[in-house]
Amino acid sequence: MAIEVKIPIPDQTTEEVRIVAWLKSVGDEVKKGDVLLEIETDKAVIEVESVGDGVLLKQLVEVDDMVPVGRVVGFIGQPGEEVTADETGPAKADKGDSQPDEKTPAQSPFKRKDVESSSSDLTSSGTSLHDGRLSASPSAKRLAKELGVDINIVPGTGPKGRVIGTDVTEFAKSKPAAAAYKPAEGQPAPGTEVELTKMRRAIGINLQKSARDTPHFNVTMSIDMTKAMKFRDEYNKGREKTEKISINDIIVKGCAMALRQYPALNSKFMEDRIRYEADINIGVATALDTGLVVPVVLNADKMGWKELAAETKAITRQAREGKLVGLGKGTFTVSNLGMFGIDEFTAIINPPEVAILAVGGLKQQAVSVDGMIDVKPIMRVILCSDHRVVDGVLAAKFLQSVKKYLEEDIS
C-alpha cells in the first residue's frame, strides 16, 4: 500500500505552511531519509524526508500552495502502483481548511533549514533626506556603520545625490556627541507602529506559556574561570580564526559533560511523561533584530574542540543570515549575555526542555585562596529549571559538575 507523505506538525503554533519546492519529481526513485520537499513555517524552512523506499507516485500540492499541517501532499509506492481516489482525497489543499487534530501524527520526518525571512527594513531614524530612496556606495555604508552615523540623514554629494564615503566622514566630524545616542541599528523608528511579525508572535506565545505553566526555580553559582581562560588562550595560539574556541564554546562543552552525569536535566516534559533524551543537543540562544532564536549544536558532548568551535560559529552565523540548524531538537539551552557586561540574569525555559543556563560576564574579583587574597576571573551562572522535573539538590549537583569541569577537568 502506498506510503503517505504528510506535512509535519513542527510546533504548537503553526497551523499551515507554504510549499517552497519539490525536490523529487513524480516517478523519481526515493529512499528512506531522502528529502522530498521543502516547506516554510513562520520561523523556518523545513526539509520533509521520506519514511520509506519506492518511487514518488503523486504530488497533491504545488509550489507556493498554503497547506494545513498534517495534510497528505503525496504518495510513495512501488513503480506502477496506482493510488485510488479514496487515498488521495482533495487534489490540493484549500487555504481555508481548518487545522487537523494536533494529535494526528506527521508521518514524514523533517529537519529545520532556514529561519524566517527578514522583517521589513525600517530605517533607524524617523527622518530621512532621501525619501526612502537612499543611494549610497558600499564604502559609505561601511563607514556609517563604523562611525555610528545614520546614513539616512547624510547629504549626498555624489551623482544624483548618491552618498559617498567622504560625505559620511565629513558628517561624522560635524555631528555633536549627542548624535551618537540615536536609535541603534535595527531599532524601530520612534513614533511608529508595526504589526507583530509571525516570528515575534510565536516567540511571545511560547515564552508566555512557559512563564505561566512552568514552575521555574533558579540556582546560582560562581565559577573561577582561571584554568578555562588559560586553556582557551593556549589552545588558540597559532590557530586560524575559524578554529579558535570562545568562552561560550567552553561553557557549552562544560554543560554537555555535566549532562552526561545528570541526564535528568537532558530531558523534556511531555505533560503525561518525561522523556530522557539519548542525544545531548545544546541550544545556543542567539539574538536577532527580529527576535530570539536558538540554533542547536547536535551531539555536543561527542565533539572535539576544533569541531565544536566550527559548529558553533556556523550555526550562529547561519541564524543571523536567516537559517537555523537543529531547531526543535534541542535538549538543553545556554543563554549567554556576558559579552554585554551583564553580571547575572534569569532566563525563561524553552519548553519542552526542563532547564536553561543563564551566563553572566567574567569579572575580576578578589577571592580568598589559602588564607591569601587573590584576584580571579569569576563568572556567575544561574540554572533555571522546571521544578516538575528538577529538584533543588539535582540542580545544585549539575552546577557542581559544570564548575568542576571548568575549574579542574577542562583539557
Order of alpha helices (4+ residues) and beta strands (2+ residues): beta-beta-beta-beta-beta-beta-beta-beta-alpha-beta-alpha-alpha-alpha-beta-alpha-alpha-beta-beta-beta-beta-beta-beta-alpha-beta-beta-beta-alpha
